[in-house]
């Protein structure tokens, strides 16, 4: 059976599960400090850098960071945040390790390498991490075959998830639509897929006169 017709576990869902797991750990660590503590404020302010892929962090351009009273790169900011808690640093390493392997590559050799790395990650002991990590990784083990297949195919439900999010935003901004047709048209306009040629006023008037005659 072709890979396109077989069941596979979407990579985006795996990444979302990992992001939620690490995000919950960050929030737990953040709340362990008083809300007036600089560590609390920094963990709250720079949460997006912690969620970002490590390979995408800027490591060469320093910018002024008032929270740290210093000029730092994105990589240096992440290093300082992780220094506040050893468990958070270990969770970050695990999170980034899975992110590295959960990427599709058209290169067959890279695919095999990532599959081997993924299986190796599943065999490691995560007892030193919060329970939420073990729950997430046990789910990965349960769907191991499907996830390995996901690493070998270019399919992703990312575009569909993006469209669903845009639709929800449109509905929320309009406080709901009473007319479904108008809602549908608004979605198409937002996606750049709606075009309707309106008749000119002069043409409409001439057509009405002609019909009356």
C-alpha positions in Angstrom: 0.0 0.0 0.0 1.3 3.5 -0.8 2.4 5.7 2.0 -0.1 8.3 1.0 -2.9 5.8 1.7 -1.7 4.5 5.0 -2.4 5.9 8.4 0.2 8.3 9.7 0.5 10.4 12.9 0.7 14.1 11.8 4.0 15.7 12.7 2.2 18.9 13.7 0.2 17.1 16.4 3.4 15.6 17.8 5.0 19.0 17.9 2.0 20.6 19.5 2.0 17.9 22.2 5.6 18.6 23.0 5.1 22.4 23.0 2.2 22.1 25.4 4.2 19.8 27.7 7.2 22.1 27.8 5.0 25.2 28.1 3.3 23.7 31.2 6.7 23.0 32.8 7.8 26.6 32.1 4.6 28.0 33.7 5.1 25.8 36.7 8.7 26.9 37.2 7.7 30.6 36.6 5.0 30.4 39.3 7.5 29.0 41.7 9.0 32.5 41.9 7.1 35.5 43.4 5.5 37.7 40.7 7.7 40.6 41.7 10.9 38.5 41.1 12.8 39.3 37.9 13.0 35.6 37.0 9.2 35.4 37.0 8.9 38.4 34.7 11.7 37.2 32.4 10.2 33.7 32.0 6.9 35.2 31.3 8.2 37.8 28.8 10.5 35.6 26.7 8.4 32.5 26.5 8.4 32.5 22.7 12.1 32.2 22.6 12.0 29.0 24.7 9.3 27.5 22.4 11.3 28.3 19.3 13.5 25.8 17.5 17.1 26.2 18.9 18.5 26.2 15.3 16.3 29.3 14.5 17.6 31.4 17.4 19.7 34.5 16.6 23.1 33.9 18.1 25.1 36.7 16.6 23.1 40.0 17.0 23.0 41.5 20.4 20.2 43.9 21.4 19.5 45.9 24.5 17.3 43.9 26.9 16.0 46.1 29.7 14.8 43.1 31.7 18.4 41.8 32.0 20.0 45.2 31.9 22.4 44.0 29.2 22.9 43.5 25.5 22.2 39.9 24.7 21.5 37.6 21.7 18.5 35.3 21.6 20.7 32.3 22.4 22.1 34.1 25.5 18.6 35.0 26.7 17.6 31.4 26.5 20.7 30.3 28.4 20.0 32.7 31.2 16.4 31.6 31.5 17.3 27.9 31.6 19.9 28.7 34.3 17.1 29.5 36.8 16.0 25.8 37.0 17.9 22.6 36.2 14.7 20.6 35.6 13.6 23.2 33.0 17.0 23.0 31.3 16.7 19.2 31.0 13.1 19.5 29.7 14.3 22.0 27.1 17.0 19.6 25.9 14.4 16.8 25.5 11.9 19.2 23.8 14.6 20.4 21.3 15.8 16.8 20.7 12.4 15.7 19.6 11.9 18.8 17.5 15.1 18.1 15.6 14.0 14.6 14.6 10.3 15.5 13.9 11.2 17.2 10.6 10.6 15.8 7.1 13.5 15.5 4.7 13.4 14.4 1.1 16.8 12.9 1.6 16.4 9.2 2.3 19.6 9.1 4.3 18.5 11.9 6.6 15.1 10.2 6.9 16.8 7.0 8.2 19.0 9.0 10.6 16.1 10.8 12.1 14.1 7.6 12.4 17.0 6.0 14.3 17.4 9.1 16.5 13.6 9.1 17.2 13.6 5.4 18.2 16.7 6.1 20.4 14.9 9.0 22.1 11.9 6.7 22.9 14.2 4.2 24.7 15.7 6.8 27.1 14.7 7.2 30.7 12.7 10.3 31.5 12.1 9.7 35.2 14.0 12.9 36.0 11.3 15.0 34.1 7.8 15.9 35.2 5.0 13.3 34.7 3.6 15.2 31.7 6.7 14.3 29.7 6.3 10.6 30.4 2.7 10.8 29.4 3.5 12.5 26.1 6.4 10.2 25.3 4.2 7.1 26.1 1.8 8.3 23.5 4.6 8.5 21.0 5.5 5.0 21.9 1.9 3.9 21.3 1.9 5.4 17.8 5.5 4.7 17.0 4.9 3.1 13.6 2.6 5.9 12.5 5.0 8.6 13.6 7.9 6.9 11.8 5.8 6.9 8.7 5.1 10.6 9.2 8.9 11.2 9.0 9.0 9.7 5.5 6.1 11.6 3.9 5.8 15.3 3.1 2.2 15.6 4.2 1.2 18.0 7.0 -2.1 19.2 8.4 -0.4 22.6 9.1 -2.2 24.5 6.3 -5.6 23.1 7.4 -5.0 24.1 11.0 -4.0 27.6 9.8 -7.2 28.0 7.9 -9.3 26.7 10.9 -7.5 29.3 13.1 -8.3 32.1 10.6 -12.0 31.1 10.5 -12.2 31.2 14.3 -10.5 34.6 14.5 -13.0 36.0 11.9 -15.9 34.6 13.8 -14.6 36.0 17.1 -13.9 39.5 15.7 -17.4 39.7 14.2 -19.1 38.3 17.4 -20.7 35.7 15.2 -22.6 35.7 12.0 -26.4 35.3 11.7 -26.1 34.7 8.0 -24.0 31.7 7.0 -23.6 32.9 3.4 -22.1 36.2 4.7 -19.8 34.3 7.0 -18.7 32.1 4.0 -18.1 35.1 1.8 -16.0 36.8 4.6 -13.8 33.7 4.9 -13.2 33.6 1.1 -12.4 37.3 1.1 -9.9 36.8 4.0 -8.3 33.9 2.1 -8.2 35.9 -1.2 -10.4 33.3 -2.9 -13.5 35.5 -3.5 -14.0 37.6 -6.5 -17.3 39.0 -7.7 -17.9 41.4 -10.5 -20.5 44.0 -9.6 -22.5 45.6 -12.4 -21.9 49.3 -13.1 -24.6 51.7 -11.9 -25.0 53.1 -15.4 -25.4 49.7 -16.9 -27.9 48.7 -14.3 -30.0 51.9 -15.0 -29.9 51.3 -18.7 -31.0 47.7 -18.3 -33.9 48.7 -16.0 -35.1 51.2 -18.6 -34.9 48.7 -21.4 -36.9 46.2 -19.3 -39.5 48.8 -18.5 -39.9 49.6 -22.2 
